[in-house]
Amino acid sequence: MQTKLLNYRIIVSPDIETGSGKRGYTAFCPTLGVVDDLEQS
């Protein structure tokens, strides 16, 4: 199996969850059009 290294820019920014007001982060990859968020515990 051959390994391939891919390099994508990921933009991580602090965010506040709508409704609960909890702090967290949002990560966005413009090349892939993917967004995800993480709630800080």
C-alpha positions, -999 to +999 in steps of 0.1 A: +000+000+000+014+034-010+011+064+014+002+097-001+006+130+018-020+156+012-016+192+023-048+213+030-052+247+047-075+244+078-088+276+093-096+272+131-114+300+149-130+304+183-168+302+183-198+303+206-225+276+202-259+291+192-285+285+219-263+273+247-237+300+246-209+274+252-174+282+239-158+260+213-140+261+179-150+259+142-126+243+117-131+250+079-112+236+049-120+258+019-105+234-006-128+206+004-157+227+015-159+209+049-168+225+082-168+210+117-171+223+152-159+212+187-174+222+220-149+230+246-154+211+279 
